């Protein structure tokens, strides 16, 4: 499900480059171990949620032998970053399945049928769903095939005799061709959802994220209800079952399978669950949720155990607390990780970066620096490169050297809100959330650094004009009303900007 805010941007007349959240070059090597994706594995046979920290909402996971593969919603190109694990807790990035920009891809469904992997992709901006296929999650993946059916959050289902269906939001279903790449029927409503108590505080009924599991002669439909981004008590996981792929569906007596009933709990709005079994036959649910104290980090991927009852239903055991350590699934710990610091080596950016095709043509990576050509006259009309931060408290810095353009740091939300620091015309400038600028200090661009500190949705800005000591900028902001925060680099105007030694450090 997509989440948006809107706010107009004021134009900035100078040629500008905007960057975000950074530290200084002398700290780069020392900060390497602090810049990795935070891990959930406690090293003692237990783990602490989340298993993927940061904006990894709408998780979909599939097991293939001893290996698990997962992907999520994808607001920006490249899309559909694939993750690999052998224990559901430790994950390593594999690469993107979709380099081109289809638009904002909402909750996808990753499945394996026979010897092929399928990824069903909802793109509401185009009012349709796509499917891509591959022999292995590492790719290559096929070109997107338009299924020409509207709806969001597709969930694939196959019967024991090979008939294939696709569930969609609001309880609808369509038939698929034998190869899973063509819709062969009109949409039909087969499920009305579960009516939760009217006194519960929710965002909307919002029947979405249908995922289907076949077990012991039953089809189990796992859905989300209550709204994904509203009050902390809104989202929930609901289950129903049927002997037929088309229903009728019987709602579980254990509904809601999971819900946050306490608005002050650590994890808000848990939902969008997918069932998966492990190599020992135990069952788990991958879902998402906001950390209440830092919602601007997005929806994290969470994991909980699932138990099957004697009467053939599943439930999350009553003893499970999302905020406390849980028994870890069996399996080997993979060694890969996602690094958030960037030394701009190797001729290409790391997998953490989001770069669309047009912006990719404006950048080069060589000699341990990123060079970006300017375009447009404000962050609102100059596409960025960016990544999603992953800690409740962190700082990030970068060395900036503009030519006749300007450089600075910003935090922004979907390219709508922004605030930060700018370097132009030999000065460091502070930019507030309305786009107005205040001159801070004269500087020599070749030795100028900028740094941004994020502390539970408070943002504090620093700059260094000599590359050695930091000065705190006057402006500090709270962004708790924003949506998912991104850290990004912009270049505007006709010149270019060089960046070196971007360092991300958890605090």
N, C-alpha and C positions, 0 to 999 in steps of 0.2 A: 504494500500500500504506500502511495506517495504522500509526502508531507511537505507543505510549502508555506512560506510567508512571502510578502511582497513589500518592497519599499523602494522609492525612486532614488537614484544616485545623482548627486550633483556633479557637473562636469568639472574636470581639472584641466586647465589650459596648458600647463607646462607638459613637455614630453616627460613621461613618468614611467618608472618601473616600480611595481609594488611587490613586496615579498612578504612572508610572514614569519612569525615565531622562531627566533634563532639565537645561537650562542657564539663564542669567539673561537678563532682557529687554534690557539694554543690548547684549548680544551678538547680538540677533536678526537685525538686518539684515546684520551682518558675516558671520554664519554661513550665510546663505542658500545660497551656492554650495557649501558643504560638506555640505549636507543632501540633495542629490539622490542618486538611485540611482547607485551607482558604475558608470562606463562601462568597457567592454572595448576600445573602439576606441583604438588607440595613435596614430592620425593619420598613419601612414606606410605604409598599405597592409597592416598586420597588426593582429591583435587578440590579447588575452590573456584566457583563460577566468577567470571565468565570464562568459557574455553577459548573464545576469540573476543578480545576487548577492542572496542571502537565501533565504527558504523558498519556492523555486519548483521543487518536485519534481514528478516524473511529467509532464514536458513533452509536449505533443502539438502539432504544427505542421503547417500546410497552406499551400501556395502557390496564389495566384490571380493569374495574370499576373505583374506585377512586385511584387506585395504578398504578404507573409507574415503569417499570423495564428497566435497561440499562446495556449494556456491550460494550466493545471496542476491538480494536486489542490487541493481547497479544504476545509479543516477547518471553516470557519465562514462564516456568512452575513454580508453578501451573498457569493454564490459565483460562481466562474468568471470571474475578471477576464481580459478579452481584451487581448492585446498586439498591436501592429502594427509591422512593420518592412519595409524594402525592401532590406536587406542581411544579414539574419539575425544581425547583431551589435548594432546600435543599435535599441532597442525603446522604444515609447511606449505608455502605458496608454490604453485606449479606454473602459472601463467594464465593469460587471458584467452578465453574461447572465442571472443568476438572483438576484433580490432575496430570494426566500423561502428559508426554511431547510428543506432536505431532509434534513439530517444531514451527516456527514462524507463528502464526495465523494472517492473515491479516484482512480486514474488514468483520466481521461476520454479520449475519442477525438474530435478535431475534424476533420471531413472536408467536402469539397464534392462533391456529385453532381448533375450537370446544372446547374441554375441555383439550387440551394438548398444552404445550409450545414446540417450536422447535428452535434450534439454528443451523444455517448453517455456517460451518467453512471452509474457504479456507486455504489450506496449500501448497503454491507453492513449498516448499522444497520437497514435495512428489508428486507434479504435480496432485493434486486431491482436492476434497472437501469432507467434512464429515458432518454428521448431528447427533446431540444428542437431546434427548427428556426428558421431565419431566412433572409431573402433576402440579408442582408449581415451580417458579424460585428458591426457596430456596433449591430445590432438594429433593431427589437424582436425578441426571441426569444419563441417560443411558450411556453405553459404546459407543464410536464413531462408526458410521456406515459409511463405505467408499462408497460414491456415484459413484466413478469411473468415474468422469468427471473432466477435467482440466478447468482452468479459475480462476479468482479471484473475490472477492467482490460479492458473491451471493445475490440475492434479490428474496424472495419468493413472489409468486402471486397466488391467487385463484379466480376463476370465481364464479358468483352467483350460478351456478349449480354444484360447487364442483370440477371442473377440476383444477389441480395444476401444476404450472410451476416454473422454477427457471431461472431468468435472471442472466447473467454473464457479465464480462467486454467485451468491444469492440462490444457491441450490440447483443450478442448471447443469445439464450434461449434454454432450454430443457424442456421436459415434465417430470412430476413426477408421481409416483404411487399414489393411493388414500390415502395411509398412509404417504406419503411424504418422504419416506426413500429409494426410488429407482428411478434412472433415467430410463425413458422408451422410449427415442428417441435420435437421434443424435443431435448434436448442430446445430442450424440454426441461421443465421444472420438476424435480423429483424429491426435493428436501426443503423443508421450511425452517430448519434450525431448531434450537432449544430455547424456549421462552424462560429466561431467567427472571427472578423476582423484580417487579417494577420499582421497588425502593432502592435497588442497587444504583450506584452513581456510575454511569457509563457515558461514552461519547456518542454512541449510536448502536443500533442493532448489528449492522455491518457483518453479515454472514459472508465470510471469505476464507481463503487459504484452505480449500478442500484437498486433503491428502488421503489416499486409500491404501489400506493394508489388507491382504487376504490371508486368513488364518483359520484352520480347522472348519472350513465350510462357510465361514462368515466373511463378508466384506465390512471392514471397519472404516468408517468415514471420520476423519479427524479435521475439525474446522476451527477457525477463530471467530469470535464474536466480541461485541462491546466497543470496538474502535481501538485503533493501534496507538493513537497519539493524544488521547484526551486525558481525563483525570487518571491518577495513578491506579485507581481501582477498576478501570474500564475494561481492559483487554482480558481475554480468557480463552482457554482451550476447551472445546466441547467435542464429545464423541457420540456416534450413533452406529448401528450395525444393521445388516440385512443379509438374507440368504441370496438375494438377487442384486445384480449390479445396478438395477434401476429402482430398487426399493420394493416395498415400503421400508422406511428406515425407522428403527426403534431407538429412541434416545437412551443414553446410558444412565442408569440409576446413580452413577458416581459423578455426574456432571455438577459443576464444572470440574474437569480433570485437573486443571490448575488455574488459580486466580489469586491475585493479590487483594485481600480484603482490608488491608491496613494502609492507609494513605501515607503513613510515615515509614513504611518498610523500605529496605535498601533497594529492592528491585521493583520498579513500577511497570505496570502494563505488560506482564508476561503473556506471550501468546505465539501464534503461528507455529504450532508444533508439528514435527515430522517424526514418526516412529521408525526405529532401526534396531535390529538385533545385533548382538556381538558374536564373536567366534565360539563362545561357550553357551549360546542359547539364551542369554539374558537380554532383556529389552530396555531400551532407552528412548528418551524423547529429546530432540534438539529443538529449541525454541529461541525466542528473543525477548529482550526486556531492556528498559531504560534504567540506568543507575540514577536514583532519585536526586542525588546531590550534584549530578553533572549531566543533565539531559542533553546538553549541546554536543556531547560526544556521540550521540546516536544510540541505536539499538544494538546491544551486544548479543553474541551467541551464547546461550545457556544450555546446560545439559542436566537432565534429571533421570533417575532410574524409574522404570515402569514395572509394575507387578500385575500378573494375570490372576483373576479371581477364579474360584471354583465354578462359578456360573458363566464363565466365558467372557467377562469384561476386563478391561484394563484400567488401572488407576495409578496415580502417584502415591506411594506409601505416605501415611500420615506423618511419619517421622522426618520426612524430607523438608529441609529448610534451605532455600536458595542462597541464603547468606552464610551458611556454615559448610565446613568440609564434608564431602561425600566420598563414598567408596569409589575408587577408580575402576573403569572397565579393564578387562585383560588386554594385553597386546604390547608391542614394542614401542618405545618412544622414538619418533622420528627426529632427526638431527637438524633439519632445516629450520629457518626462522625468517621473519620479515624485519629488515633493518630500516629504521626511519632516518638515521643520519645519512648524509650523502656527501661523498668526496668528489663526485663528478668524474670518476675514473672509468676506464673501460670503454669509453666511446658511446655509452648509452645510460639512460636513467634507470634507477632501480624500479622494482615492480610496485613499489608503494605509490608511484606517481600516476596521476590522471592527466593525459595529454590528448586532446582531440587532434584530428588529422591536420587541420589548418594551422593550429598552434605548433604542431610538430615540425612544420616546414619553416618556422621562424626561429628554431633553436638548434644549436649545435653543442655537443658535449665532447671536449677534448682538452688535453693538458691540465687535467684536474680543475676544470672550470666549466660552467654553463654560460653560454652566450645567447642572449635573447634579443631579437630585433623588435623594435617598437612598432606599435600600430595603434590607431585610435587616439583619443585624447583623455580617456578616463577609464577606470576599472570597469565601468558599465559597458564599454564597447571595445575592450581589449581582452580577448580570451586569455585565460590563465593556465599555468600548470599548477597542480596542487596535490596535497595528500591529506588524509584524515588523521588527526592526532588520536592517541589511545590511552592517555593517562589523565586522572583527575587533577593532577598537579604536575606541570612540566615547564621547561623553557626551551626555546629554540632560537638559534642565532645564525647569522650568515655574514660573510664578508662581501661587500658590494662595491663595484667599481663601474659607474656609468660613464658613457662618453658624453654626447650632448643630449642624452636623455636623462631621466631621473630615476632614482631607485628608492625603494622604501619598504616598510613592512605593513602588512594588513591582515586582519582577520575578516573573513567575509562569509556570508551565508547564501548559497545558491546565486552568487554574484549579485546579490541585492543589498545586503547590509555590508558596510565596511568601515574600518577605522584603523589608524596605524601611523607609520612614519614614512616620510618621503625625503629623498635627497635630490635636490635640483638647484641649479644656479649657484652652487657653492655653499648651500645651506642645508641644514636638517630642518624639516618641517613636521609639525604634528597635525594629523588630520582627524577631526572628530567625526562622530557618526552622521553628521549632517553634511559632511564633505568640506567644511570650512577648514582653512589651514592657518597655523600659527608658527611663526619662525622661532626656532629653538637655539640654533648655534651655527656659526660659520664652520665649514669643514673642508678638508681635502678629500675628494671622493675616493682616491686610491687607498686611503687608510681608514675609511668610514665603515663601521659595523653597526648593525641594528639587532636588537634582541627583544623578544616578547616572552613574557611569563604568563602562564595560565594557571590559576589556582581556584579550582572549584567555581568556574564561570566568572571569576574576576580576572581581568586582563590588565597587566602592567607593562609599560613600554620603556625600553632603555636604548641609549645610543652611545657610541664611542667615536670621537673624532680623531683619536690618535691610535686606535687599535689596541689600547692597553687598559684604560680605565673607563668605567661606565658612568653615565649620568642618567638619572631617572627623568623621564618626560613628565610634564605636568598632568597629562591626561591618563586616567585609569578608568576602565569601563566595566560594567557588569553586563553580560550577554545572556542571562538566563532566559530571556524572552525570545532568543533566536532559535532557529532550527539547527540542524547538524553543522558544526563548525568545520571549516577547512583551513588549511595553511597553504598559501599559494604565492606564486611569483607572477608579476605583471611587468610588461614593458610597453610604454606608450610613447607616441611621438615618432620621430624619424631616425633617431640614433639607436644605439644598442647598449645593453648592460651585461656585465660579467659578474657571475656569482662564484664564490669559492667556499668550500668547507662549511656546508650547512650541518649544524649539529643539533640533534634532538636529545634532550636529557630529562629523564623522569626525576621528579623531586620527591 
